[in-house]
Amino acid sequence: MVRLRNMNENGAKNFNKVEIGDLELYFSYETCVGFRTAKTGLVVSENIWGNTTGKHLNWLDGGRKESRVPNDEFEKQLKELLESRGL
């Protein structure tokens, strides 16, 4: 089952979560900036975008910038995860 959840309750406009089974994908505008599974836990990209996406990242991980993954590594992990699930 696929569910879309608008994350705007904290004033986070254009911040959404898509749930596909146990997979959670977090989007700032149309860009996936984070994901979570039981196996991986929360994985969040470093901010290579602007201030608004930076706010979305802070809401997602509580501002723990030191735990963010370099964007190229994030993209690699995300691609492997999606492919492993046939997405």
N, C-alpha and C positions, 0 to 999 in steps of 0.2 A: 504494500500500500504506500502511495506517495502522498505526503501532506506538505502544504506550504504554510508557514507561520510567519506573519508579519511581526518583526521585532520592534515596532515603533512605539511600544508602550512607554519607553524611557525617552521619547523624543528622538529616537534613532530613525529618522526618515531614510527610506531606500535601503534598509537593512532587513534581510529576510533569511529564514531558515527553511531548508527543504529536508524532509525526513523520508528516507527510502529504507524501510525496515529499520535496522539498528544504525544505519548510516545517517549522520546529520551533516549537511552542507550549509555553510554560512556565506551569504552573498552581500557584498556592498555594491549597490546598484546591480550590475549584471556580472560582476566578477566574483568568483569564489575566492574567499580570503581565509577560510578556515574549514576544518572538518573534524568530526569526532566519530569514533567507533569504540566498541568495548575493548578491542585489541590495541588501538593506537592511543586512546585517550584524545584529548583536544590537541589539534595541531593547527597553528596559526602562522600565517606568512608575516614576514617583516613588512613594514609599510613602505611601498615604493610609489604610492599614489599621493593623494592630497590630504588636507585637514579633515574632511568629512569621513573618509575611509579610515583615517587614523582614529577618529572618535569611535567608529564601529569596531575597530580592533580592540580598543580599550574597553568597550562594553563587553566584548566577547571574552577577553582573557584577564579582565581586571587591571589592565595596564602593565602586565608583567612582560615588558619588552625583551628582557633577557632570555625568555623562553621561546621567543619567536624564531621561526626557521627562515633562512635566506630564501628569497622568492624562487630562485631556480630549483633549489632542493624541494621546496613546497610543491611546485608544479610537477616535479618528478614523482614525488610520493602520491600526489593526488591522481596523476595519470595511472600509475601502477594500481592504486586502489580501485579506481573506476574500472579499469580493464579486468581486474581479478573478479569483479562482480558483473561483468558483461554489460557495463554501462558506457 
